[in-house]
Amino acid sequence: MIVELDAIRGVSLDTIYDSPEGKLIQTCIQCGTCSGTCPYGEYMEYPPRRIIKLLQHGLVDKVFDTDSMLKCVNCYACMMKCPREIHLTEVLLQLVKEQTVIKLPVVPPELQKALENNYRYGNPMGESGRKRANWVQTSSVPIRILSQNPEPVDVLWFVESYPAFHPRGQDTCRAIAKILNALGVDFAILGNEEKSAGECGLLSWESGLAEALVDYNMAIFSKYKFNRIITSDPHALDAFNFRYRMYGFKGSITHIVPFIIENIDKLKPMLHKTLGYSVTYHDSCCLGRHNGYYDEPRALLKAIPGIKLIEMVHNRINTLCCGGGGGGMWLDTYFKSQNMERLSDRRIKEAIDTGADVLAVACPYEIPRFEDALKVAGYDKKMVVRDIMELVSEAMED
Amino acid sequence: MNFIVFLKMVPDVIEELKIADDGKQLDSDWIRMKLNECDENAVEEAIILKEKFGGKVTAVALDAPELDDALFNALAKGADKAVKIIGEWKDVHSPAIAEIFAKYLRDNNLIDNQTLILSGSQAIDDIEGELVYYLGELLNLPAFGVITHVDYDSGQNSVSLVKEFAGGLRGEFSSGLPAVLGIQASENPPRYIPIAKIRAIMKSAAIEEVVIPPDGLPAGTTIEKMFEPETTGKAEMLDGSTDEIIEKLIGIFSDKGII
């Protein structure tokens, strides 16, 4: 379902009708599935269906004067459910969003800061790029940094900003390092040379920022020899798999979950600790809905002794977004000011309803988002949020 | 109107600062420079005023690492011209910087009765005081610092200003032009400029380079020693139940004579 990149290269809103994607958009039957499935559709003056209709009538400029596209969290629900298979999230909505941010009288301050930080420091939180690899010192296993030891390596692990800087993301990193080490994977990281992959610049308004980050990371990749890239961030997976390819990236990129699944036979004998948790798994929009990894995370969870998996009402293609994508990570205050419910608060109610002890996730945005949501719900003593890699690592303990 | 904005690059404190081996300065290989925050507000204010009342904005700065980024950013925001004063500007502080800027203004005949000179009200490395007052003195122009609001009356050719004082007090001033303003905060926070626009400006616009010989500058302060702040006391974490913590807090407050 991912759009053919050649079909949209260089396409703008003015030229979209000349592209194959434009032909597809013309076949829209205005069924409204997109607007209905959109988690914030009811708050948008122009939800996806209306945007398509305006585009058909040459009136799409109207959308730029509203904040409708600020409210798109890139959850891919509209796109994956469109009966005409229009690539809304990947193409049309991006183009409209880009114009929105250019024309917006004031960019919400948190988002502005995150974008500016990404440009200057290579991470949205505004941390010094020189501290990106600091977490490595807390790892229980050795981690090779390519700038210090540039020998060719099999697997380049693209750590990304939230895992590298957020304290809970660092927990996931330590777990991943331990697992890779135990599996005997020949891996290395870029360390302080790495900058954000740029997905949240790219898919949230800022193609210029994205291009700057793509140029930067591509130049760094070209310095080293490796066979494949892995990452624990589904947003980085999307960035490399989708936009980087437009700029000539030819490498192989895999999310950590399917990567570990490739090695599941080797891993299983190492999982000797019975955890005894009941777990519910949240499908990340990028990993699940966009890339179709629904079975792999569940298979990995089921491989852990003593884990009982309970599904939430909305799962797999129907998963509810945590609200962090498309720049939503930095729009919580803005959404609140518009009296909009935080999507992580909405989602956590379903997780709580399962009665599980653990909410398992596979995306670094989700840990802080759901931990906050648990506190809001007053349920943080009864449920914990854990990355699947943390659970695997725990099961490897004696 | 003719808006001239003087900018300064300062050490970026997001990066950890390192003192050089001589113990007298920051390690320049290590630090990164960024535009002084108040100067960012001064650029914004100049552009807001230009949008309201018309005119041209010129951004001027002494050469420094990463200055080009700041100047291109100002151009992308709406400045008409960016000027870099070439030279090795080490150990120059506000009195010397004011001399250089005053010379730039005089050499280029830039001051007339439509000129408003703006700069940030202060910078983290203003060890010899704030620029705008020195500049006002040298140019014999009225100078105001800590400005949070500027309005222009074309009939009177004057500006009305709001200046902040300590303790939450504010004063309203009126001044004829030309004048020198130290901006504390612009009318709106500095705007976001899409990076694509900055990258396009970098390709299309040019930064004008000007040479001003550093002759006859005031000697200024010499830094004898630079050192990291010494830790004296540390925060104490209180443990226990809520009631126990309250008891401990009350004890601490009464020991300190607060209650």
Boltz contact constraints between the chains, C-beta under 6 A:
constraints:
  - contact:
      token1: [A, 102]
      token2: [B, 194]
      max_distance: 6.0
  - contact:
      token1: [A, 107]
      token2: [B, 192]
      max_distance: 6.0
  - contact:
      token1: [A, 112]
      token2: [B, 192]
      max_distance: 6.0
  - contact:
      token1: [A, 119]
      token2: [B, 195]
      max_distance: 6.0
  - contact:
      token1: [A, 128]
      token2: [B, 14]
      max_distance: 6.0
  - contact:
      token1: [A, 128]
      token2: [B, 15]
      max_distance: 6.0
  - contact:
      token1: [A, 207]
      token2: [B, 196]
      max_distance: 6.0
  - contact:
      token1: [A, 208]
      token2: [B, 194]
      max_distance: 6.0
  - contact:
      token1: [A, 208]
      token2: [B, 195]
      max_distance: 6.0
  - contact:
      token1: [A, 208]
      token2: [B, 196]
      max_distance: 6.0
  - contact:
      token1: [A, 208]
      token2: [B, 199]
      max_distance: 6.0
  - contact:
      token1: [A, 209]
      token2: [B, 195]
      max_distance: 6.0
  - contact:
      token1: [A, 212]
      token2: [B, 195]
      max_distance: 6.0
